[in-house]
Amino acid sequence: MDYRIRYIKEFQNRSKVVWAFLFFFLLSLVSSAQVTSSVDTTKIKIGEQITYKLEVETDSTKIVVFPQAQQFSPLEVIESYPVDTTKLNDKLKLIKKYGLTQFDSGTYYIPAQKINIALNTFTTDSVKVEVNTIEVDTTKQGLYDIKPLIEVEKPKSNWLKYLVIVLGILALVGFLLYWFIWRPKPLTEEEKIALLPPYDRAKLALKKLDESHYLENKQIKEYYSELTFAIRKYLDEKVYDKALESTTDELVSRLNLLKDGNQYDLSKDTIKNIESILKRADLVKFAKSAPDVELAKLDRNTVDVEIDHVKEVLPEPTEEEKLLDEKYRQELEKKKKRRKIILTSAIVLGLLLATYSGFGIKYGFGYVNDTLIGHQGKKLLERTWVTSDYGFPPVTISTPEVLKRTEIPLPDELKDKVKNTTFSYEKEGVLMVMISSTLVANPQDSLDMKGAIEGSMKLMESRGAKNILTKDDKFTTPNGAEGVKTHGTMDFPLKEGSEKEVKVNYYLFTFTSENKVLQQIIFIWRQNDDYTDKIVERMENSIELQQKTD
């Protein structure tokens, strides 16, 4: 029992130490930094600015992360000012300001902001802000409609400047390729020697041996290595094609066989002298023999003379051998040219890939691919558009291409009752645009908008439309003409005469004036095409009507 009491007391004492340590640790974290927030005002008018200020005092060794602009929603951040830093003894005082505003009246709250200091997060209080409208005294200042959009002159294209830059870059690349790869370069010393005949190369090797300082520096081994290589190399190319890899005995034996076989009229003295020099060279290279310098010079002269003797007994090259030599040189030229072509192709391909990657990173690879392939929708969107009036009363609209007059046959029962004018444009597989104006011939007759919409939908069905989904909304043009916008999706053969149907979007705008004039605008375009979506949006925003029948 005493043992249990003693164990419990010991556990309690340890717990107190642990809690005390944890308390002081947390206290040190809390007390190591201070965060305060304030605003210069809580009441503003629409569009005025609130200055939201955060002040942080902390150690200079700790990293402070202030809130980002999106964390102040529903208020908008006009400007995020740089951090103002002041040193206070061993601490830093950081002041961060934000310019906030709101363009709708009402009561808003600046959300509680989180500031991260090292591993700790501090949270400020939310702030209530009132945004008031601006009262206008209409007795002193009148109200006016918003001014309409005005056309501005399209800036001149800089295509000539870009063309000059591109041509300059191509010229620079072409010059560098020519200068470093294709330009005929002077032959190096090794290349010049390689092009010499075997006899001239052997004589040149002996001449260079004379210019060396092997004998002066007592480098007898190196001297005999160069000397025997000159005679062996000449024999390898003109007499026995394994002279370089044969031993002295094997080479001498082969020379004797060639002499006995009457292939080469080599004298016994020539073979004997060559054998004597090669064996002496073997003793120098492998047995560390050191012949006299004068003997080495005599061996050099003997090799010179024997090369001449060998040349004298060699037959003149046949025409076939000359052709083989010429063919060999041509093959060398072809290999060199092939290497140049491969190197040039690799450089050009690398430049093209680098250019493609650079434009892809900047503008997006999809946009670059569409530009290279020639996407039809992209071409229509980026070309110079046409703004024109169609029908009477006129329908003003901007389109990628001018709409052409289209004759639509009317039923016999309607020919004397209405007058129809239709303009259309169609880019197969991409876009269809149609504008139709219908006037009643008899003043006592009238047009039914609902019936006209149903008739247009039936016309689409007659052209192969299926699975039509329809929704009607009110629509107002920028100049105030009101009508109905019928829109949705359907399966439709965009290409004329094609049995294959594609999923398309469609807009049908219908307007009437005193039930005497019916005007309809139809857009049909392929789904999942960002460029065509932008084309339709631009055309829709450009629609204007002048609905006057007189």
VEXKOLKOL-655251 format. One record per residue (C-alpha): residue in one letter; x, y, z. Coordinates in nm, 2 decimals. Layout:
N
  residu      px      py      pz
       A       X       Y       Z
...
# end
This chain:
550
  residu      px      py      pz
       M    0.00    0.00    0.00
       D    0.28    0.24    0.09
       Y    0.45    0.15   -0.24
       R    0.13    0.26   -0.44
       I    0.10    0.59   -0.25
       R    0.47    0.67   -0.32
       Y    0.42    0.58   -0.69
       I    0.11    0.81   -0.72
       K    0.29    1.10   -0.56
       E    0.60    1.06   -0.78
       F    0.37    1.05   -1.09
       Q    0.19    1.37   -0.98
       N    0.52    1.55   -0.93
       R    0.64    1.45   -1.28
       S    0.31    1.56   -1.43
       K    0.35    1.90   -1.27
       V    0.70    1.94   -1.42
       V    0.57    1.84   -1.76
       W    0.27    2.08   -1.75
       A    0.49    2.36   -1.62
       F    0.74    2.31   -1.91
       L    0.45    2.30   -2.16
       F    0.30    2.62   -2.02
       F    0.62    2.82   -2.04
       F    0.69    2.68   -2.39
       L    0.35    2.80   -2.51
       L    0.39    3.13   -2.33
       S    0.72    3.18   -2.51
       L    0.55    3.12   -2.84
       V    0.27    3.36   -2.77
       S    0.48    3.63   -2.63
       S    0.74    3.62   -2.91
       A    0.51    3.80   -3.16
       Q    0.23    4.06   -3.15
       V   -0.02    4.12   -3.42
       T   -0.27    4.41   -3.45
       S   -0.51    4.52   -3.72
       S   -0.69    4.84   -3.80
       V   -0.89    5.03   -4.07
       D   -0.90    5.40   -4.13
       T   -1.28    5.40   -4.17
       T   -1.58    5.17   -4.16
       K   -1.81    5.38   -4.37
       I   -1.74    5.46   -4.73
       K   -1.93    5.55   -5.05
       I   -1.93    5.32   -5.35
       G   -1.58    5.30   -5.50
       E   -1.40    5.48   -5.21
       Q   -1.10    5.32   -5.05
       I   -1.05    5.17   -4.71
       T   -0.69    5.13   -4.58
       Y   -0.66    4.81   -4.39
       K   -0.34    4.79   -4.18
       L   -0.16    4.50   -4.02
       E    0.12    4.55   -3.76
       V    0.35    4.27   -3.65
       E    0.62    4.28   -3.39
       T    0.84    3.97   -3.39
       D    1.20    3.84   -3.38
       S    1.41    3.92   -3.68
       T    1.48    3.55   -3.73
       K    1.12    3.45   -3.80
       I    0.94    3.45   -4.13
       V    0.61    3.64   -4.16
       V    0.36    3.56   -4.43
       F    0.08    3.82   -4.48
       P   -0.26    3.75   -4.64
       Q   -0.31    3.73   -5.01
       A   -0.56    3.96   -5.20
       Q   -0.83    3.69   -5.25
       Q   -0.86    3.65   -4.87
       F   -1.04    3.99   -4.84
       S   -1.35    3.88   -5.05
       P   -1.62    4.01   -5.07
       L   -1.42    4.34   -5.07
       E   -1.18    4.40   -5.36
       V   -0.81    4.48   -5.32
       I   -0.72    4.79   -5.51
       E   -0.36    4.78   -5.41
       S   -0.13    4.57   -5.19
       Y    0.14    4.81   -5.05
       P    0.50    4.70   -4.98
       V    0.58    4.60   -4.62
       D    0.73    4.88   -4.41
       T    1.00    4.75   -4.17
       T    1.12    4.92   -3.86
       K    1.39    4.78   -3.62
       L    1.30    4.80   -3.24
       N    1.60    4.69   -3.03
       D    1.62    4.31   -3.10
       K    1.28    4.29   -3.28
       L    1.13    4.40   -3.61
       K    0.81    4.60   -3.65
       L    0.64    4.51   -3.99
       I    0.35    4.72   -4.12
       K    0.15    4.59   -4.42
       K   -0.13    4.80   -4.58
       Y   -0.41    4.70   -4.82
       G   -0.63    4.93   -5.02
       L   -0.99    4.79   -5.02
       T   -1.31    4.89   -5.19
       Q   -1.66    4.77   -5.29
       F   -1.87    4.88   -5.59
       D   -2.21    4.77   -5.45
       S   -2.39    4.93   -5.16
       G   -2.46    4.74   -4.85
       T   -2.31    4.60   -4.53
       Y   -2.00    4.39   -4.56
       Y   -1.74    4.23   -4.34
       I   -1.37    4.22   -4.39
       P   -1.30    3.86   -4.30
       A   -1.07    3.77   -4.02
       Q   -0.72    3.75   -4.16
       K   -0.46    3.49   -4.08
       I   -0.09    3.58   -4.04
       N    0.17    3.31   -4.03
       I    0.48    3.37   -3.82
       A    0.72    3.09   -3.82
       L    0.51    2.79   -3.71
       N    0.24    2.99   -3.55
       T   -0.08    3.14   -3.70
       F   -0.24    3.46   -3.57
       T   -0.60    3.55   -3.65
       T   -0.74    3.91   -3.65
       D   -1.10    4.01   -3.58
       S   -1.34    4.07   -3.87
       V   -1.44    4.43   -3.94
       K   -1.79    4.55   -4.03
       V   -1.80    4.80   -4.32
       E   -2.09    5.00   -4.46
       V   -2.09    5.10   -4.83
       N   -2.34    5.38   -4.91
       T   -2.48    5.49   -5.24
       I   -2.41    5.84   -5.38
       E   -2.72    6.05   -5.37
       V   -2.78    6.26   -5.68
       D   -2.99    6.58   -5.68
       T   -3.18    6.54   -6.00
       T   -3.31    6.90   -5.97
       K   -2.96    7.03   -6.03
       Q   -2.81    6.76   -6.24
       G   -3.00    6.56   -6.50
       L   -2.97    6.19   -6.56
       Y   -2.86    6.06   -6.90
       D   -2.84    5.73   -7.07
       I   -2.51    5.55   -7.10
       K   -2.34    5.65   -7.42
       P   -2.34    5.39   -7.69
       L   -2.03    5.21   -7.81
       I   -1.83    5.39   -8.08
       E   -1.62    5.24   -8.35
       V   -1.25    5.31   -8.33
       E   -1.00    5.27   -8.61
       K   -0.83    4.94   -8.61
       P   -0.46    4.99   -8.53
       K   -0.23    4.92   -8.82
       S   -0.07    4.58   -8.83
       N    0.30    4.54   -8.76
       W    0.33    4.24   -9.00
       L    0.61    4.41   -9.19
       K    0.82    4.45   -8.87
       Y    0.76    4.09   -8.77
       L    0.85    3.98   -9.13
       V    1.18    4.17   -9.11
       I    1.25    4.01   -8.77
       V    1.18    3.66   -8.89
       L    1.38    3.70   -9.21
       G    1.67    3.85   -9.00
       I    1.66    3.55   -8.76
       L    1.65    3.30   -9.06
       A    1.94    3.48   -9.23
       L    2.14    3.47   -8.91
       V    2.08    3.10   -8.86
       G    2.16    3.03   -9.22
       F    2.48    3.23   -9.20
       L    2.59    3.05   -8.89
       L    2.52    2.71   -9.04
       Y    2.71    2.80   -9.35
       W    3.01    2.94   -9.16
       F    3.05    2.66   -8.91
       I    2.93    2.36   -9.11
       W    2.90    2.41   -9.49
       R    3.18    2.66   -9.56
       P    3.48    2.50   -9.73
       K    3.75    2.51   -9.46
       P    4.12    2.49   -9.52
       L    4.26    2.14   -9.47
       T    4.44    2.07   -9.14
       E    4.80    1.94   -9.15
       E    4.67    1.59   -9.08
       E    4.42    1.60   -9.36
       K    4.68    1.73   -9.60
       I    4.91    1.44   -9.51
       A    4.63    1.19   -9.54
       L    4.56    1.30   -9.90
       L    4.92    1.24  -10.00
       P    5.02    0.92  -10.19
       P    5.18    0.65   -9.97
       Y    5.53    0.72  -10.11
       D    5.51    1.10  -10.04
       R    5.38    1.03   -9.69
       A    5.67    0.79   -9.62
       K    5.92    1.05   -9.74
       L    5.75    1.32   -9.53
       A    5.76    1.10   -9.22
       L    6.14    1.06   -9.27
       K    6.18    1.44   -9.31
       K    5.99    1.51   -8.99
       L    6.21    1.24   -8.82
       D    6.51    1.45   -8.92
       E    6.35    1.76   -8.77
       S    6.29    1.59   -8.44
       H    6.53    1.60   -8.14
       Y    6.51    1.23   -8.06
       L    6.88    1.16   -8.12
       E    7.00    1.48   -7.95
       N    6.80    1.38   -7.64
       K    6.91    1.02   -7.66
       Q    6.56    0.90   -7.73
       I    6.67    0.61   -7.94
       K    6.35    0.40   -7.88
       E    6.12    0.67   -8.00
       Y    6.35    0.73   -8.30
       Y    6.35    0.37   -8.42
       S    5.97    0.35   -8.35
       E    5.90    0.64   -8.60
       L    6.16    0.50   -8.84
       T    6.02    0.15   -8.86
       F    5.66    0.28   -8.87
       A    5.75    0.48   -9.19
       I    5.88    0.17   -9.38
       R    5.61   -0.06   -9.24
       K    5.33    0.18   -9.32
       Y    5.46    0.21   -9.68
       L    5.48   -0.16   -9.72
       D    5.14   -0.21   -9.57
       E    4.98    0.02   -9.82
       K    5.17   -0.09  -10.14
       V    5.31   -0.44  -10.09
       Y    5.16   -0.65   -9.80
       D    4.85   -0.52   -9.62
       K    4.94   -0.68   -9.29
       A    5.28   -0.53   -9.26
       L    5.19   -0.32   -8.96
       E    5.06   -0.61   -8.75
       S    5.32   -0.87   -8.85
       T    5.64   -0.95   -8.66
       T    5.97   -0.89   -8.83
       D    6.02   -1.26   -8.92
       E    5.66   -1.28   -9.06
       L    5.71   -0.97   -9.27
       V    6.05   -1.07   -9.41
       S    5.91   -1.42   -9.48
       R    5.62   -1.26   -9.67
       L    5.85   -1.04   -9.87
       N    6.06   -1.34   -9.98
       L    5.74   -1.52  -10.08
       L    5.63   -1.23  -10.29
       K    5.98   -1.22  -10.45
       D    5.99   -1.59  -10.52
       G    5.64   -1.58  -10.67
       N    5.75   -1.30  -10.91
       Q    5.48   -1.07  -10.77
       Y    5.74   -0.80  -10.68
       D    6.10   -0.79  -10.81
       L    6.25   -0.71  -10.48
       S    6.63   -0.75  -10.45
       K    6.78   -0.97  -10.18
       D    6.98   -0.67  -10.06
       T    6.66   -0.47  -10.02
       I    6.49   -0.74   -9.81
       K    6.81   -0.80   -9.61
       N    6.85   -0.43   -9.53
       I    6.48   -0.40   -9.42
       E    6.52   -0.71   -9.21
       S    6.84   -0.58   -9.05
       I    6.68   -0.24   -8.96
       L    6.36   -0.40   -8.82
       K    6.55   -0.65   -8.60
       R    6.77   -0.37   -8.47
       A    6.46   -0.17   -8.39
       D    6.31   -0.47   -8.21
       L    6.63   -0.49   -7.99
       V    6.59   -0.12   -7.91
       K    6.22   -0.14   -7.82
       F    6.22   -0.47   -7.64
       A    6.57   -0.55   -7.52
       K    6.67   -0.19   -7.44
       S    6.96   -0.19   -7.68
       A    7.13    0.14   -7.74
       P    7.30    0.16   -8.09
       D    7.53    0.44   -8.17
       V    7.37    0.77   -8.30
       E    7.56    0.75   -8.62
       L    7.43    0.40   -8.68
       A    7.08    0.53   -8.62
       K    7.14    0.80   -8.88
       L    7.27    0.54   -9.12
       D    6.96    0.32   -9.07
       R    6.75    0.63   -9.15
       N    6.93    0.68   -9.48
       T    6.90    0.31   -9.56
       V    6.52    0.32   -9.51
       D    6.51    0.62   -9.74
       V    6.69    0.44  -10.01
       E    6.49    0.11   -9.97
       I    6.16    0.29  -10.00
       D    6.28    0.42  -10.34
       H    6.39    0.06  -10.43
       V    6.04   -0.07  -10.34
       K    5.87    0.21  -10.54
       E    6.08    0.12  -10.85
       V    5.96   -0.24  -10.85
       L    5.60   -0.16  -10.79
       P    5.38   -0.19  -11.11
       E    5.20    0.11  -11.24
       P    4.85    0.13  -11.10
       T    4.58    0.00  -11.34
       E    4.28    0.19  -11.44
       E    4.07   -0.02  -11.21
       E    4.29    0.07  -10.91
       K    4.27    0.44  -11.01
       L    3.89    0.41  -11.02
       L    3.88    0.24  -10.69
       D    4.09    0.52  -10.54
       E    3.86    0.78  -10.69
       K    3.56    0.59  -10.57
       Y    3.71    0.58  -10.22
       R    3.76    0.96  -10.23
       Q    3.40    1.01  -10.34
       E    3.28    0.79  -10.06
       L    3.47    1.00   -9.81
       E    3.31    1.31   -9.96
       K    2.97    1.16   -9.93
       K    3.03    1.06   -9.57
       K    3.14    1.41   -9.49
       K    2.84    1.56   -9.67
       R    2.61    1.32   -9.49
       R    2.75    1.43   -9.15
       K    2.69    1.79   -9.24
       I    2.33    1.72   -9.34
       I    2.27    1.53   -9.02
       L    2.42    1.80   -8.81
       T    2.23    2.08   -8.99
       S    1.90    1.88   -8.96
       A    1.96    1.83   -8.59
       I    2.03    2.20   -8.53
       V    1.73    2.31   -8.73
       L    1.50    2.06   -8.56
       G    1.63    2.17   -8.22
       L    1.56    2.53   -8.30
       L    1.21    2.45   -8.42
       L    1.14    2.25   -8.10
       A    1.27    2.53   -7.89
       T    1.06    2.78   -8.07
       Y    0.75    2.56   -8.05
       S    0.81    2.51   -7.68
       G    0.87    2.88   -7.61
       F    0.55    2.99   -7.79
       G    0.36    2.70   -7.63
       I    0.46    2.81   -7.28
       K    0.37    3.17   -7.35
       Y    0.05    3.14   -7.55
       G   -0.05    2.78   -7.48
       F    0.02    2.47   -7.69
       G   -0.34    2.44   -7.80
       Y   -0.33    2.79   -7.95
       V    0.01    2.72   -8.12
       N   -0.12    2.39   -8.26
       D   -0.43    2.55   -8.40
       T   -0.22    2.82   -8.56
       L    0.01    2.57   -8.72
       I   -0.27    2.34   -8.84
       G   -0.49    2.63   -8.95
       H   -0.80    2.59   -8.73
       Q   -1.10    2.73   -8.93
       G   -1.27    2.88   -8.62
       K   -0.95    3.06   -8.52
       K   -0.90    3.20   -8.88
       L   -1.26    3.34   -8.87
       L   -1.21    3.49   -8.53
       E   -0.88    3.66   -8.60
       R   -0.96    3.79   -8.95
       T   -1.09    4.15   -9.02
       W   -1.47    4.15   -8.96
       V   -1.74    4.32   -9.16
       T   -2.02    4.53   -9.01
       S   -2.31    4.58   -9.24
       D   -2.69    4.63   -9.26
       Y   -2.92    4.35   -9.39
       G   -3.29    4.37   -9.50
       F   -3.55    4.64   -9.43
       P   -3.59    4.76   -9.17
       P   -3.21    4.71   -9.14
       V   -3.04    4.46   -8.91
       T   -2.69    4.57   -8.82
       I   -2.45    4.30   -8.73
       S   -2.07    4.23   -8.74
       T   -1.97    3.90   -8.90
       P   -1.64    3.73   -9.01
       E   -1.77    3.73   -9.37
       V   -2.03    3.93   -9.56
       L   -2.37    3.76   -9.57
       K   -2.50    3.69   -9.92
       R   -2.86    3.72  -10.03
       T   -3.04    3.38  -10.03
       E   -3.36    3.30  -10.21
       I   -3.60    3.10  -10.00
       P   -3.91    2.97  -10.19
       L   -4.24    3.06  -10.02
       P   -4.55    2.84  -10.03
       D   -4.80    2.95  -10.29
       E   -5.05    3.06  -10.02
       L   -4.79    3.31   -9.87
       K   -4.65    3.46  -10.19
       D   -4.91    3.73  -10.21
       K   -4.92    3.79   -9.83
       V   -4.56    3.84   -9.72
       K   -4.23    3.97   -9.86
       N   -3.92    3.79   -9.74
       T   -3.55    3.88   -9.77
       T   -3.29    3.64   -9.64
       F   -2.91    3.67   -9.61
       S   -2.69    3.39   -9.50
       Y   -2.33    3.27   -9.45
       E   -2.21    2.91   -9.40
       K   -1.87    2.77   -9.32
       E   -1.91    2.39   -9.36
       G   -1.85    2.20   -9.04
       V   -1.80    2.52   -8.83
       L   -2.07    2.79   -8.84
       M   -2.41    2.89   -9.00
       V   -2.55    3.24   -8.99
       M   -2.89    3.35   -9.14
       I   -3.08    3.68   -9.12
       S   -3.44    3.69   -9.24
       S   -3.68    3.99   -9.27
       T   -4.05    3.93   -9.34
       L   -4.30    4.21   -9.41
       V   -4.68    4.16   -9.45
       A   -4.81    4.29   -9.78
       N   -5.16    4.35   -9.66
       P   -5.19    4.61   -9.38
       Q   -5.48    4.42   -9.23
       D   -5.27    4.11   -9.18
       S   -5.04    4.05   -8.89
       L   -4.75    3.82   -8.79
       D   -4.74    3.58   -8.50
       M   -4.40    3.57   -8.32
       K   -4.47    3.23   -8.15
       G   -4.58    3.08   -8.48
       A   -4.27    3.22   -8.65
       I   -4.05    3.06   -8.39
       E   -4.23    2.72   -8.44
       G   -4.19    2.76   -8.81
       S   -3.82    2.82   -8.78
       M   -3.78    2.51   -8.56
       K   -3.97    2.30   -8.82
       L   -3.74    2.44   -9.09
       M   -3.44    2.31   -8.89
       E   -3.61    1.97   -8.86
       S   -3.66    1.97   -9.24
       R   -3.28    2.02   -9.28
       G   -3.21    1.71   -9.06
       A   -3.21    1.85   -8.70
       K   -3.29    1.59   -8.43
       N   -3.31    1.58   -8.05
       I   -3.38    1.95   -8.03
       L   -3.37    2.11   -7.68
       T   -3.53    2.45   -7.66
       K   -3.54    2.74   -7.41
       D   -3.68    3.09   -7.46
       D   -3.55    3.40   -7.29
       K   -3.61    3.77   -7.34
       F   -3.34    3.95   -7.53
       T   -3.25    4.32   -7.57
       T   -3.00    4.45   -7.83
       P   -2.75    4.73   -7.73
       N   -2.98    4.99   -7.90
       G   -3.28    4.88   -7.70
       A   -3.48    4.65   -7.95
       E   -3.66    4.38   -7.75
       G   -3.72    4.03   -7.88
       V   -3.70    3.66   -7.79
       K   -3.39    3.45   -7.78
       T   -3.46    3.08   -7.84
       H   -3.15    2.87   -7.77
       G   -3.04    2.51   -7.70
       T   -2.87    2.21   -7.86
       M   -2.95    1.96   -8.13
       D   -2.80    1.70   -8.36
       F   -2.75    1.86   -8.69
       P   -2.56    1.78   -9.02
       L   -2.34    2.09   -9.04
       K   -2.20    1.98   -9.38
       E   -2.44    2.00   -9.66
       G   -2.55    1.66   -9.80
       S   -2.38    1.47   -9.51
       E   -2.57    1.20   -9.33
       K   -2.34    1.23   -9.02
       E   -2.49    1.45   -8.75
       V   -2.29    1.65   -8.50
       K   -2.39    1.80   -8.17
       V   -2.44    2.18   -8.22
       N   -2.56    2.48   -8.03
       Y   -2.81    2.72   -8.18
       Y   -2.94    3.07   -8.12
       L   -3.26    3.20   -8.28
       F   -3.34    3.57   -8.22
       T   -3.69    3.68   -8.31
       F   -3.81    4.04   -8.33
       T   -4.15    4.19   -8.44
       S   -4.26    4.55   -8.50
       E   -4.63    4.61   -8.46
       N   -4.68    4.26   -8.58
       K   -4.61    4.38   -8.93
       V   -4.24    4.31   -8.96
       L   -4.07    3.98   -8.85
       Q   -3.69    3.97   -8.82
       Q   -3.50    3.65   -8.73
       I   -3.13    3.59   -8.68
       I   -3.01    3.23   -8.65
       F   -2.66    3.11   -8.54
       I   -2.58    2.73   -8.56
       W   -2.23    2.62   -8.46
       R   -2.04    2.31   -8.34
       Q   -2.01    2.24   -7.97
       N   -1.68    2.23   -7.78
       D   -1.51    2.49   -8.00
       D   -1.38    2.78   -7.80
       Y   -1.30    2.99   -8.11
       T   -1.65    2.96   -8.25
       D   -1.80    3.03   -7.91
       K   -1.62    3.36   -7.91
       I   -1.73    3.43   -8.27
       V   -2.10    3.38   -8.17
       E   -2.06    3.59   -7.86
       R   -1.91    3.87   -8.06
       M   -2.19    3.85   -8.33
       E   -2.46    3.85   -8.06
       N   -2.32    4.16   -7.89
       S   -2.31    4.34   -8.22
       I   -2.68    4.30   -8.32
       E   -2.88    4.62   -8.36
       L   -3.23    4.68   -8.51
       Q   -3.41    4.97   -8.66
       Q   -3.77    4.86   -8.65
       K   -3.94    5.13   -8.86
       T   -4.18    5.03   -9.14
       D   -4.24    5.38   -9.28
# end
